Amino acid sequence: MNFLTKEFIYRDRETFGVGSTDPHKPKKEEIIAYLGQMEIAATLGAVIVKTKAELDTVTDKPDYTPAIVGADPNQALSGYYQWLGNTWNYVRDLADSITRLINIGGTGNAITAELRLGVSLSAVELAFFVPAHNNTGAVTITVEGIEKSVRNGLGNELSEDDLQAGYPAMVAVFPGQDGYVLLNPANVEAVVLAAKQAAEEALSNLEAAVEQASELAFQRFNKLYLGSFNVNPSTDNQGGPLKDGMLCFHSVEKKMKVYSEDDSDWILATPDTSDFLNKANNLGDVSSKSAARSNLGLGALATSSKVGMNDLTDSSVSTGKLKSKAVTDPKLNSAKLNTLVSKPQVVALYSNIGDDASFNLTRSGATYTFGTPQPDTSYVVQVVGQRTTQGNLSYINIVGMNAKSKASFSLNGLRLNSAGSISGLSGGFDVIVYRVAS
């Protein structure tokens, strides 16, 4: 019951309205709570009734008079009201949205429960309780005569042992869902707990297995590696015979050794350092350099900084024309070829007469420009003739050169006529440029 009335407090039977139940004895806490309701109503001038229908019969109150509907069969109508505008206006629910269910009874699958005093079922959004029995399947809870189903978070009916006796359960009300939602299935937590315990046990077993494997690996390694000795050991660490592949460290020689049954002795596990060449010595630590050269087929020429003609014998050059330090064939004689170096070489030409041919030269007025600049200015320019149609030469040009560079040069000079007059240079010329190698 979420609201106290005199009919409920002083009812004849334990279950209100059911005459077959035991006689009811009024309880002090319910009487005190009921009188408290009356005191609050008297102090505030409030109207306290059981149902909304009773409240609607009260119409002679001033504006803002408060009222409480405490136990309407329709839980949505229970709550706080206020008189305003000639009507009772709903304000809010009666009590907190989180509560504990009490007087848990019924069976594991059909639970009965009650609300604490002053709590409205319509306001409850989260409730917790302690089941009296384990469930075996689908579950319902009847609170204050209102029965609702209980489902899991996926909307499915509960599985066996989702509710367990003595294990606190929490249910919630969500908009759009019919019934309660169980937030903490005990069976799931039991599965998680079992999994955790299994994981811890597996981890413990793994640690033991790792420890055992480590011990076994050490024992096997200890059979292979005997340790450090100042003399070669004659038995293994257990006094048994030495086997192929056993290792020890010779602390005096500072060397790792391996036992060989074929040799019946300890031999070096790695080559002696005296067998290696030190790169810092640049092959200076080779015991016999001449023997090394001979093994590589290098001979005495490997030590020479240069090779001259006297180092080559007739037997080393088989072709007749390359023997005896010289080339005898006239067509290949280097002495003859070398004489060509001092001969003048034509590097450019330009013609204004004849066929107007040109090579590596262009002309603009008196300036001639190389198509490919010369490497230096030591070239020589030769001027050849002048275009004429006269039978006898009646003039001659005295040609000079200036502005000589690697890229171009210019021609200038005088013209001497047969009649004795002197004028400026004119007419066309063939120009040839020579360069003599130094």
Helices and strands as residue ranges (DSSP letters): H 6-9, H 28-44, E 47-49, H 52-56, E 65-69, G 75-77, E 79-83, E 88-92, E 98-100, E 102-106, E 110-114, G 121-123, E 126-129, E 139-143, E 146-151, E 169-172, E 180-182, H 186-224, E 225-229, E 247-250, E 255-260, E 265-268, G 273-275, G 279-281, H 289-296, G 300-303, G 309-311, G 314-316, G 320-322, G 330-332, H 334-339, G 340-342, E 345-351, E 358-359, E 361-364, E 367-370, E 380-384, E 395-402, E 408-417, E 422-424, E 430-435
